[in-house]
């Protein structure tokens, strides 16, 4: 049985995520222990709340180091919701310009929409050859957020001694009101979704099964 750690840093809807992963016949642990997080077959980084607070909480338990070390070793990481956002260069939530993990080039900004947050079910423009969205390209996923990245470009991660080699970047987008934002991201062992697969019924289960299959 493959093992997955849901990283425990105080920000995330961890119980529903753990249930969703267990439904994929994975051995799931909630912990911030470095060795357990490094050695698990997969690591999920959840996130609920503000960008700056999540980054502070992550760094307080050395979660940034865990993520860098896993990616350096080519071991899969999946960020969800704010757990996706913090993979980007910067976030500007609540007028705080906060440095992210700098694993994806781009900035997280407030959605341009008449109704915020973006809450509910929406479709995703799946990229070609997507691993996460294979078989659910036309399905709807559950979103709840007020901020997002509007673009994503491959980052030079050499400062962290991370080399993605020739791994193709695959970006999925969602359109909400006047904002077209990054809804999913894949590059080598790095995966992320702005939506909540654990709250997205059968489509979310299929996405998690797709991710589990590469562990």
Beta strands, then each sheet from edge to edge (+ up, - down):
strand 1: 3-7
strand 2: 27-31
strand 3: 42-45
strand 4: 77-80
strand 5: 88-91
strand 6: 98-99
strand 7: 104-110
strand 8: 118-123
strand 9: 140-145
strand 10: 147-149
strand 11: 153-154
strand 12: 169-176
strand 13: 179-187
strand 14: 190-193
sheet 1: 2+ 1+ 3+ 4+ 14+ 13- 12+
sheet 2: 6+ 5- 7- 10+
sheet 3: 6+ 5- 7- 11+
sheet 4: 8+ 9-
end
